[in-house]
Amino acid sequence: MTQESRQSLIELLFLALYLDNHLSLAEDEVLTTALDALGWESPHPREIFIFQAFAKAREAASDAGNTDAFVDSHADLIRRDGTSAPAITWLYKILGADGISSSEERFLKKLEKRLFS
């Protein structure tokens, strides 16, 4: 996974958490595991990126048009890098850690369509 697709995946993860308006302890544990497993290959600290990614995800979640554009651009990058399967796997693992809500399911189905069509 390239650093660019890794960052896109992280931003999509945060968007999904915003759309659900709920972060459980189970999701938090799997999210931490995912962040560690994905690694980090940037000269900039991961923590700074995470703060910025949360801000971007919060902004994207504030409006349906912003959300669609955010998902489309990130899905395009992930698909171009050939990392659609690991990306959707991590999303399902994290969001499914406490059961998948209806909003999470809608998000995942929309993203799957974008990643694999």
Backbone torsions as a table, in degrees:
resi	resn	phi	psi	omega
1	MET	NA	129.5	178.6
2	THR	-73.9	162.1	177.8
3	GLN	-61.4	-37.8	-179.4
4	GLU	-64.7	-43.9	178.7
5	SER	-71.7	-33.0	175.2
6	ARG	-59.7	-46.2	-179.7
7	GLN	-66.4	-38.5	177.2
8	SER	-63.5	-42.7	178.4
9	LEU	-61.2	-45.4	179.7
10	ILE	-60.4	-42.7	179.1
11	GLU	-65.8	-36.8	176.2
12	LEU	-66.5	-38.4	176.4
13	LEU	-59.3	-45.3	-179.4
14	PHE	-67.2	-37.7	176.8
15	LEU	-60.9	-44.9	180.0
16	ALA	-59.3	-38.8	178.8
17	LEU	-67.0	-37.6	177.4
18	TYR	-67.5	-40.4	-177.5
19	LEU	-65.4	-29.6	180.0
20	ASP	-85.4	-20.1	-176.7
21	ASN	57.5	31.7	-178.3
22	HIS	-155.3	126.4	172.9
23	LEU	-123.5	111.1	180.0
24	SER	-88.0	166.0	176.0
25	LEU	-62.8	-36.7	179.3
26	ALA	-64.0	-44.6	177.8
27	GLU	-63.6	-41.4	-179.6
28	ASP	-60.8	-41.3	179.6
29	GLU	-64.4	-45.0	-179.2
30	VAL	-69.6	-36.0	176.8
31	LEU	-61.1	-44.9	178.0
32	THR	-61.2	-43.3	177.5
33	THR	-61.4	-43.3	-179.8
34	ALA	-63.2	-46.3	-179.6
35	LEU	-59.6	-39.8	177.9
36	ASP	-68.3	-42.7	-177.1
37	ALA	-69.1	-33.6	-179.1
38	LEU	-68.9	-25.8	-179.5
39	GLY	76.6	-176.4	-178.8
40	TRP	-154.5	122.6	-176.7
41	GLU	-126.1	46.3	-179.0
42	SER	-123.6	148.4	175.9
43	PRO	-71.3	-16.1	178.8
44	HIS	-89.3	140.1	-177.9
45	PRO	-60.5	139.9	179.5
46	ARG	-59.7	-38.1	-176.8
47	GLU	-60.9	-39.5	178.8
48	ILE	-65.8	-43.5	177.7
49	PHE	-60.2	-42.2	-178.5
50	ILE	-60.2	-43.8	177.4
51	PHE	-61.0	-43.6	179.4
52	GLN	-67.3	-38.7	-179.5
53	ALA	-65.0	-39.8	176.3
54	PHE	-61.7	-40.9	179.5
55	ALA	-64.5	-43.5	178.3
56	LYS	-62.9	-43.1	-179.7
57	ALA	-65.5	-40.8	178.4
58	ARG	-61.5	-43.6	179.1
59	GLU	-65.3	-43.1	-179.7
60	ALA	-64.7	-34.9	-178.5
61	ALA	-74.1	-13.0	-174.6
62	SER	-75.2	-14.2	-175.3
63	ASP	-151.9	136.2	-177.2
64	ALA	-59.4	-39.2	178.0
65	GLY	-63.8	-42.4	176.8
66	ASN	-63.6	-40.5	-179.4
67	THR	-61.6	-47.7	-179.4
68	ASP	-61.1	-45.4	179.7
69	ALA	-63.5	-40.8	179.2
70	PHE	-61.4	-50.2	-179.5
71	VAL	-61.8	-46.3	-178.6
72	ASP	-59.3	-48.1	-177.3
73	SER	-65.9	-40.0	-179.7
74	HIS	-71.4	-40.1	179.1
75	ALA	-64.7	-40.6	178.3
76	ASP	-58.9	-44.8	-179.2
77	LEU	-64.8	-45.0	-179.5
78	ILE	-63.7	-43.6	179.4
79	ARG	-63.3	-44.0	178.5
80	ARG	-59.1	-36.9	-179.7
81	ASP	-79.6	-5.2	178.5
82	GLY	73.8	27.5	-177.2
83	THR	-117.4	28.6	-179.7
84	SER	-62.0	-45.0	-177.0
85	ALA	-62.6	-50.8	178.5
86	PRO	-64.7	-33.6	180.0
87	ALA	-63.8	-49.6	-177.7
88	ILE	-69.3	-31.4	176.8
89	THR	-62.1	-46.9	178.8
90	TRP	-63.8	-40.3	178.8
91	LEU	-61.0	-44.9	178.5
92	TYR	-64.7	-40.6	179.4
93	LYS	-61.2	-46.7	-176.5
94	ILE	-70.6	-51.7	-177.1
95	LEU	-69.2	-28.1	179.4
96	GLY	-83.4	-4.1	-177.1
97	ALA	-59.7	-30.1	178.9
98	ASP	-122.3	20.0	-176.5
99	GLY	93.4	143.9	-176.8
100	ILE	-92.6	119.6	178.9
101	SER	-75.3	169.2	179.8
102	SER	-64.0	-37.9	178.8
103	SER	-68.9	-37.5	177.0
104	GLU	-66.0	-39.7	179.5
105	GLU	-64.1	-43.2	177.2
106	ARG	-60.4	-43.9	179.0
107	PHE	-60.8	-47.8	-177.6
108	LEU	-64.4	-41.7	179.4
109	LYS	-64.3	-42.7	178.7
110	LYS	-62.7	-43.9	-179.9
111	LEU	-66.8	-42.6	177.5
112	GLU	-57.0	-45.7	179.7
113	LYS	-58.4	-42.2	-178.1
114	ARG	-70.4	-37.7	-177.7
115	LEU	-75.1	-31.6	-170.2
116	PHE	-116.8	10.8	178.2
117	SER	-112.6	NA	NA
